[in-house]
């Protein structure tokens, strides 16, 4: 009888421990129930339904860095670093899984669209690239803060 009682107490303790989620400062967690976004959990401790609710994304509001290196069609290599951050987590949550491809593809398309002579001034090209990426990302609740480029 004692082992069964102990097992029940341990199971109850595990369920109760899973009923609370702690979100660190500077982050937002998206809470999904049955595959649909239920709400965003702001920093602090939140009660959730164990075994029903799950955390979809842990969104860092401080900022992210994406580094890339690609070969351009004109036989040059480009290395870049894009600094971006989430401004509106509720809008950004839907595309967070594709954000790296979205930024990478947008950056390469913008660089390829520039004439080779315009690539000499990396700062100006980085500024134009940042503006172009922000045109796409702003509507998704994100913003590019800086772009650093290097051509080889």
QUICORWO-V28458 format. One record per residue. N is the residue number from 1. RES is the residue in one letter. PHI is phi in whole degrees, -180 to 180 (* if undefined). D_CENTER is the distance of its C-alpha to the mean C-alpha in whole Angstrom. Layout:
N_RES_PHI_D_CENTER / N_RES_PHI_D_CENTER
This chain:
1_X_*_50 / 2_X_-62_48 / 3_X_-62_46 / 4_X_-67_45 / 5_X_-65_44 / 6_X_-62_42 / 7_X_-62_40 / 8_X_-64_40 / 9_X_-64_39 / 10_X_-64_36 / 11_X_-64_34 / 12_X_-64_35 / 13_X_-64_33 / 14_X_-66_30 / 15_X_-66_30 / 16_X_-65_30 / 17_X_-65_27 / 18_X_-77_25 / 19_X_-83_25 / 20_X_-125_24 / 21_X_-122_20 / 22_X_-105_19 / 23_X_-107_16 / 24_X_-67_16 / 25_X_-61_16 / 26_X_86_13 / 27_X_-130_11 / 28_X_-134_11 / 29_X_-112_11 / 30_X_-92_12 / 31_X_-103_15 / 32_X_-111_17 / 33_X_-131_20 / 34_X_56_22 / 35_X_80_19 / 36_X_-118_18 / 37_X_-64_16 / 38_X_-93_19 / 39_X_-169_17 / 40_X_-104_14 / 41_X_-95_16 / 42_X_-80_16 / 43_X_-55_17 / 44_X_134_20 / 45_X_-107_22 / 46_X_-131_22 / 47_X_-88_24 / 48_X_-131_23 / 49_X_-90_25 / 50_X_-65_25 / 51_X_70_25 / 52_X_-118_24 / 53_X_-89_21 / 54_X_-141_17 / 55_X_-85_14 / 56_X_-84_12 / 57_X_-135_8 / 58_X_-104_8 / 59_X_-95_6 / 60_X_-87_7 / 61_X_-87_9 / 62_X_-71_11 / 63_X_148_9 / 64_X_-129_7 / 65_X_-128_10 / 66_X_-123_10 / 67_X_-107_14 / 68_X_-144_16 / 69_X_-144_20 / 70_X_-139_21 / 71_X_-91_25 / 72_X_-89_26 / 73_X_-61_29 / 74_X_-89_31 / 75_X_70_31 / 76_X_-105_29 / 77_X_-103_26 / 78_X_-124_23 / 79_X_-117_21 / 80_X_-146_18 / 81_X_-131_15 / 82_X_-115_13 / 83_X_-102_11 / 84_X_-141_9 / 85_X_-148_8 / 86_X_-89_7 / 87_X_-102_11 / 88_X_-127_11 / 89_X_-59_9 / 90_X_-65_12 / 91_X_-86_11 / 92_X_-76_8 / 93_X_-56_8 / 94_X_-68_10 / 95_X_-115_8 / 96_X_-61_5 / 97_X_-70_7 / 98_X_-108_9 / 99_X_-63_6 / 100_X_-63_8 / 101_X_-66_11 / 102_X_-64_11 / 103_X_-69_11 / 104_X_-60_13 / 105_X_-66_16 / 106_X_-63_16 / 107_X_-66_17 / 108_X_-67_19 / 109_X_-63_21 / 110_X_-67_21 / 111_X_-68_23 / 112_X_-66_25 / 113_X_-75_26 / 114_X_-79_27 / 115_X_-66_31 / 116_X_-58_32 / 117_X_-67_33 / 118_X_-75_31 / 119_X_-80_29 / 120_X_-66_31 / 121_X_-92_29 / 122_X_-65_26 / 123_X_-66_25 / 124_X_-66_26 / 125_X_-64_24 / 126_X_-62_21 / 127_X_-66_22 / 128_X_-66_22 / 129_X_-64_19 / 130_X_-61_17 / 131_X_-63_19 / 132_X_-67_19 / 133_X_-65_15 / 134_X_-65_15 / 135_X_-61_17 / 136_X_-87_15 / 137_X_-81_12 / 138_X_-58_14 / 139_X_-69_15 / 140_X_-104_11 / 141_X_83_11 / 142_X_-130_9 / 143_X_-147_11 / 144_X_-87_12 / 145_X_-99_14 / 146_X_-160_16 / 147_X_-134_17 / 148_X_-115_19 / 149_X_-125_21 / 150_X_-147_24 / 151_X_-106_26 / 152_X_-118_29
